[in-house]
Amino acid sequence: MAKFLVTGGAGFIGSHFCDVALQKGHQVVAFDDLSTGLEIFLTEAKKNPNFRLAVGDIREYSQISDVANNFKPDWVIHFAANADVRRGLERPRRDLEYNTIGTWNVLDATQKSGCKNFLFSSTGSVYGEPEVFPTPETCPFPIQTSLYGASKAAGEGLISAYSMGFGMNSVVFRFVSIMGPRYTHGHVFDFAKRLRQDSSTLAILGNGKQLKSYLHIEDLMKGIWLTIESKPTGFNVYNIGHDDALTVDQSVNYICEYLKINPKRTYSGGERGWVGDSPRIQLDTSKLKKLGWSAKHSLEKAVKDTIGYLTENSHLLNRID
Amino acid sequence: MAKFLVTGGAGFIGSHFCDVALQKGHQVVAFDDLSTGLEIFLTEAKKNPNFRLAVGDIREYSQISDVANNFKPDWVIHFAANADVRRGLERPRRDLEYNTIGTWNVLDATQKSGCKNFLFSSTGSVYGEPEVFPTPETCPFPIQTSLYGASKAAGEGLISAYSMGFGMNSVVFRFVSIMGPRYTHGHVFDFAKRLRQDSSTLAILGNGKQLKSYLHIEDLMKGIWLTIESKPTGFNVYNIGHDDALTVDQSVNYICEYLKINPKRTYSGGERGWVGDSPRIQLDTSKLKKLGWSAKHSLEKAVKDTIGYLTENSHLLNRID
């Protein structure tokens, strides 16, 4: 049994991580400011005596360091982040505060608590607009195109410098968009929300042809646990995502199939959904596959599980997002 | 005539930039907290009515934004930084505060003041321990090995995201170690200081064989002005450094030749001077050369001009560093 401190533990991905950790018999503290995370995602976890929720904000050093110093985790799993990729330019300090300064706070508190093992959820957005597809971890030095990508890349750099400087063991995952139950953020959520109000039309940002890779939450969990259980040393970075990709239009097709509707689609136009949007994301996951990982769920299932969950939990669609 | 706001304008590199800008007939405000910058470096500049020194700290947003909003610069040249590469691990928040958050403050204040042109002094340390020498700007996605390199890489990412998001024009220079008059930081300074106290022995960090590239301040200024005067658009990144490199031992040879001494050398050992030190730095500068740049001064001259300046200004050696 090991002790896991999970930031963003009440969020979509974090709460799944807590559930799996508890199933495996580990002790878990979820740290979350509940600004986007939801306590209902922890309903099962809370029944387990090995689980505790600590409400706190990663932007406040003492809040995360107090929890780390008291709990003395074996691993810190850092999911807490500002994930509002699209609106970075409206609130340009937000990504810096959550994803860079917040990551420094969690990382330094981890190191000072004596914990040597750190896992970080980064993003394929750190590649900006790469020239190589699928994009490997070792692609040419990227040019950041979004404040979100820049802030996550900065977090990665802090983690590798800490690993080198303080002898920590760390794993950085560069995620594609993750889908599945408890998904409460992103284009399927936006579409589900708007289609619920009016299923006759659907306004789509960009030209609908942006090609993006996704992954089912269960396949993400398998990849993360594979690396943790391999007892990594030093600094390690892995892409994770499905080999397949979907255009926004194909994704809408699956949503409409599931909902049995046929809205008229309108497009804002342009190859990017918004300034800084990557028109294409597809990651080379050969490195993770060499550890034995593969995706089991198709992207069709990922989209349909997501829209299915949102349909069954339509109260979530009322959340401001 | 254009208006230049120069952060770190009282420092080694910044004060040279101010001098050249004034010689070219431009209007200059130097912004500096005088924590490591020295007003004596601005003795000539202060005689010029086109020059003003604004004392302030880039870590305080309002201090830099007030100056930017009042002066309305055409260019912001951002040199202010924590350059204490070696002691990053002793004060691990320092690089983040100066080089990442400070850079965000300067960048956002620039953008909000209506200024569209930004130049940033980054470092070859962003390459960590690269596998390719000389290292081009497009080398594989680097792994950060020092908090200094990580904090500067984070600054670069912010600048490219702002350039993309707000239509700014920016130039990032990845510097090697710069030498010449007003040099007050780094190994030649440390050696000069210790040899002045005792010229019979010299303790050297590492094995003396770390191979590093350097550049004379005059060659740096030529490169920087070449890019400014080419009216760059979008985001641009350039390596700058001499094609030659010196081992620490060779550098000591030049210092001893100049001082006409022959100290007994002792070595702390290991291929790195300290944890996170890059054992080898040599940058591919083909991209800048295509603009017409080349280095005129040899590294022997760079080292000897530096030790010559420190000998003539030995009061500087009493500064705590």
Interface residues (C-beta under 8 A of the other chain):
Chain A: G88 L89 P92 R93 L96 T100 I101 W104 D108 G128 E137 T138 C139 P140 F141 P142 I143 Q144 T145 S146 L147 G149 A150 S151 A153 A154 E156 G157 L158 S160 A161 Y162 M164 G165 F166 F235 V237 V275 G276
Chain B: G88 L89 P92 R93 L96 T100 I101 W104 D108 G128 E137 T138 C139 P140 F141 P142 I143 Q144 T145 S146 L147 G149 A150 S151 A153 A154 E156 G157 L158 S160 A161 Y162 M164 G165 F166 F235 V237 V275 G276
